[in-house]
């Protein structure tokens, strides 16, 4: 926040949207749990791919609205090849 500037010289409020951060995943049985550091109120989309050489990413469920600083997403490790994950801010 700035003390001066903005309309009427009363100051300016800035909002910084931080990129989501994937934390260390955990695997239990046939399920991988991904923990995602988030900002409450923003929409996030987790995606996966089986080949980093291609630009095809598949959404893992619907976008999630963060309600606190961490959200968890689960995926099955039993159906298919090794996957790579990423998290993006949803538009």
N, C-alpha and C positions, 0 to 999 in steps of 0.2 A: 504494500500500500504506500502511496506517495502522499505527503501532506499537502502539497500544492499541485496545481494543474487541473486538467479536466474541465468540464462545463462549470462555469461560475467560479473557477479557481478554488474549489472546495476539496480537491484531491482526486486521485485516481486509484482505483482498485484493480489489481492484476490477478488473473487466474492462470496458473501453470498446470497444464495437463501432463502428467508424467506417463511415460510408456509403461505398460504392464511388465512385470518381472516374473518369470517362471522360477519357482524355487525347486529344490531337490525333490524329485518324484519318489514315491514309495510304491512298492509292488507287494501285494498280498494275494496269494493264490493266483487267480487268473485276472486280477484287476490292478490297473495302474491308477494311482491317485496323483493328480497334478495340483499343486497349490500355486495360486497366482496372486502376487501382490497387486493391489488395486487402489483406486480412489473411489470412495463412496459416491454413488449417483451416476457414474459413467458406465457405458455399455461396453462389454468385452466379448470377443469372439475367439474361441480356441479352435485351431485348425491342425490337421495332420497331413503328412505326405509320406510315401514310401521311397521317394527318390528325390534327393536334393538337387540333382542335375536338371530336373524339370521344374517348371513353375506352376504345377498343379497342386493346389492345397484344397482339402475337403473340410468343410465345417464340421466340428464335433458338437452336434446339437445346435440349439438356437442361441443367439446372443444372450449374455447374462448381464443384468443390471447389478452392479456391486452395491451391497448394503453396508459393508464395512471394509476393512483394509485387506482382507484375504478371502478369496473364494476357492473352492475345491471342485475339480471336475474329475470324473472317473471314466475310464475306457477299458474295454476288454483286451487282454493281451493274447487271448486264445484264438481269435478269429483273424488270421492273416499274418503277413510278414511284419518285420520290424518297422516301426513308424517313428517319424520325427515330428515334434510338436512345436507350435508357435502360438503366441497370443497377440491379438491386435485390438486396438480401440475400434469398436463398431461405429459406423457413420450414423 
